[in-house]
Each structure stands twice: as structure tokens, then as C-alpha cells.
């Protein structure tokens, strides 16, 4: 967790960032490998034996992004209830939806073409859907308002309490009392 900017500023900035949506795949097979292992038998003698094991060998990976024309952010508004606190520990989540049926059809067609192009490159195939928002983090300790930042709320003071005074727990306890826990979900809607 880090102090980057105030909570409302971070949310407003992230609502303007376009999502990256796409697909990723991996083609692979397994090969039998052999190794020599030393062990001690029941009489205490050192012995060796050859063991076999399977190793995954990746032969191809590929990724591709879905091409859409525009997006809008349909995330909820920030509640003003947090403004009485100095900081907030936020757990962020993200999601996306199709803006219309045409976009859904185009996405499914592009994904189907991507999978069909790659699924027979080796004996095994796995794929994932990709969804990223540049700058997104799952957890963040944000100041509610930069103007209300306490001088004690800095890495310098945390290190002073932790290293020199060997008592970071009073600092963490003080910070916990000044902090509220919250959640915020970013939701992007895309249109082809």
C-alpha cells in the first residue's frame, strides 16, 4: 500500500482510463524426464534409483486485444461518509460489460477466431480472458483529502517508530483509528 493521492482524485483519474480487454493462450505438452535420486534404505545403506517425472513444455503463447471504439465508466459515485476520516484502506475491484449486442457478437467472434487459430498447435491448450486498467491496484491506503494530511503520516515517521523506537505497533494503532475500510468497484462499458 502506498500514499499516492487523495481517494476521490484517484477514483476520478481511474474512471478516465480506457480498459484493455483481450485473450491469452498457452499451448504445451508434457515430456517424461528422468533423474537419479540418492536415498538411505532400511539397513542404513546409501542407494540410488532412477525416477521419472512429467515436465510441462510450453511451445507457444499468444495474446490479442479486443478492438473497441469507445467506452464509458459506469462506476458508482464516491460516498461522502468517508470525509470524516483521515485515510481509507480501499479494496478495489474491476469489471466490464458489453454496451450493446453488436459489441458482444464482435467480441465472441474475435475470441472464437483466436481460440480456433491456436488450440491445435500442441496437445494441450489453455486460455484466459485479459482485462486490465492501467494504474489499477487491488488495495491502496489513500488519504481522504491531501490538505488534511498529518505530518506524522509519512514513511519517515513510520521508520522512526519502527527502527529507532522499536515500537511500530503504537504507530499502526494510531493509523488504524484514523482510517476507515472501504470498497470501490470500477465498471467499464465498451462499444464496438
C-alpha positions in Angstrom: 0.0 0.0 0.0 1.2 3.5 -0.7 0.1 7.1 -0.4 -0.4 8.3 -3.9 -3.1 10.9 -4.0 -6.4 11.5 -2.3 -9.1 8.8 -2.7 -11.5 10.9 -4.7 -8.7 12.1 -7.1 -7.6 8.5 -7.7 -11.1 7.3 -8.4 -11.7 10.3 -10.8 -8.4 9.6 -12.6 -9.1 5.9 -13.0 -12.6 6.4 -14.3 -11.0 8.2 -17.3 -8.6 5.3 -18.2 -9.6 3.0 -21.0 -9.6 -0.7 -20.3 -7.5 -3.3 -22.1 -9.6 -6.4 -22.9 -8.4 -9.4 -24.7 -7.3 -13.0 -24.7 -4.2 -15.1 -23.9 -3.4 -18.7 -24.6 -0.7 -21.2 -24.0 0.0 -24.4 -26.0 2.0 -27.1 -24.3 2.7 -30.8 -23.9 4.3 -33.0 -21.2 7.6 -34.8 -21.6 8.9 -37.6 -19.4 12.2 -36.7 -17.7 14.5 -38.9 -15.6 16.6 -38.1 -12.5 18.8 -40.0 -10.2 17.9 -39.8 -6.5 20.0 -40.9 -3.5 18.3 -42.4 -0.5 19.1 -44.5 2.6 17.5 -47.9 2.7 16.1 -49.6 5.8 19.6 -51.1 6.7 21.2 -47.6 6.6 22.9 -48.1 3.2 23.0 -45.3 0.7 21.4 -46.3 -2.6 20.5 -44.6 -5.8 17.4 -45.1 -8.0 16.2 -43.5 -11.2 12.8 -41.7 -11.1 10.7 -40.5 -13.9 8.6 -37.3 -13.8 6.5 -35.3 -16.2 7.6 -31.8 -17.1 5.4 -29.2 -18.8 6.9 -27.9 -22.0 5.3 -24.7 -23.4 5.7 -24.4 -27.2 3.6 -21.4 -27.9 1.9 -18.4 -26.2 0.0 -15.6 -27.8 -2.2 -12.7 -26.7 -4.5 -10.4 -28.6 -6.6 -7.4 -27.6 -10.2 -6.8 -28.5 -10.7 -3.8 -30.6 -13.5 -1.5 -29.5 -14.3 2.1 -30.5 -15.2 3.7 -27.2 -16.0 3.1 -23.6 -17.7 4.8 -20.7 -17.3 4.3 -17.0 -20.4 3.3 -15.1 -18.8 3.0 -11.7 -20.8 4.3 -8.7 -20.2 7.6 -7.0 -17.9 8.0 -4.0 -19.8 8.4 -0.8 -19.2 11.5 1.3 -19.3 9.4 4.5 -15.6 8.8 4.3 -14.7 12.5 4.5 -14.8 12.4 8.4 -11.7 10.1 8.3 -8.1 11.0 7.6 -7.4 8.0 5.4 -9.2 5.0 3.9 -8.0 1.5 3.2 -9.6 0.7 0.0 -10.2 -2.7 -1.6 -10.7 -2.0 -5.3 -12.3 -4.4 -7.8 -13.0 -4.1 -11.5 -15.3 -5.4 -14.2 -16.6 -4.7 -17.6 -19.8 -5.2 -19.6 -20.9 -5.0 -23.2 -22.6 -1.8 -24.2 -24.8 -3.5 -26.8 -25.4 -6.8 -28.6 -23.3 -5.8 -31.6 -20.2 -5.5 -29.3 -20.9 -8.8 -27.6 -21.1 -10.5 -31.0 -17.9 -8.9 -32.3 -16.1 -9.9 -29.0 -17.3 -13.5 -29.2 -16.3 -13.8 -32.9 -12.8 -12.4 -32.3 -12.3 -14.7 -29.3 -13.6 -17.7 -31.2 -11.2 -16.9 -34.1 -8.3 -16.5 -31.6 -9.0 -19.9 -30.0 -9.5 -21.8 -33.3 -6.2 -20.3 -34.6 -4.3 -21.6 -31.6 -6.0 -24.6 -30.0 -4.3 -27.3 -32.2 -0.7 -26.0 -32.0 0.1 -28.7 -29.4 -1.6 -31.5 -27.5 -2.7 -29.2 -24.6 -4.3 -25.8 -24.7 -5.3 -23.3 -22.0 -6.6 -19.8 -22.4 -7.6 -16.8 -20.3 -9.5 -13.6 -20.8 -7.5 -10.5 -20.2 -8.8 -7.4 -18.5 -6.6 -4.6 -17.2 -6.9 -0.9 -16.4 -3.5 0.9 -16.4 -2.8 2.1 -12.9 -5.3 -0.2 -11.2 -4.3 -1.7 -7.9 -6.4 -4.1 -5.7 -5.6 -2.5 -2.4 -4.5 1.0 -1.5 -4.2 3.2 1.5 -5.4 6.6 0.3 -5.7 9.9 2.1 -9.2 11.2 2.0 -8.1 14.7 1.4 -4.4 15.7 0.8 -5.0 19.0 2.6 -5.8 17.1 5.8 -2.6 15.0 5.8 -1.0 14.7 9.2 2.8 15.3 9.4 3.1 12.1 11.3 1.6 10.2 8.3 4.9 9.6 6.4 7.4 6.9 5.7 10.0 8.9 7.7 7.8 8.8 10.9 6.9 5.1 10.3 10.6 4.3 10.1 11.4 6.3 13.1 8.8 4.4 15.2 9.8 1.1 13.7 13.6 1.2 13.7 14.7 3.7 16.3 12.0 3.3 18.9 11.3 -0.4 18.1 7.6 0.1 18.6 5.7 0.2 15.3 2.5 -1.1 17.0 1.6 2.3 18.5 2.0 4.0 15.1 -0.1 1.3 13.4 -2.7 1.6 16.2 -2.9 5.4 15.7 -3.2 5.0 12.0 -5.9 2.3 12.3 -8.0 4.7 14.4 -7.7 7.4 11.8 -8.6 5.1 8.9 -11.8 3.6 7.5 -12.0 0.5 5.4 -14.0 0.7 2.2 -14.5 -0.9 -1.2 -14.9 0.6 -4.6 -15.8 -1.2 -7.9 -14.7 0.2 -11.3 -17.1 -0.8 -14.1 -16.3 -0.1 -17.7 -18.8 -0.4 -20.5 -17.4 -1.0 -24.0 -18.9 -0.3 -27.5 -17.5 -1.7 -30.8 
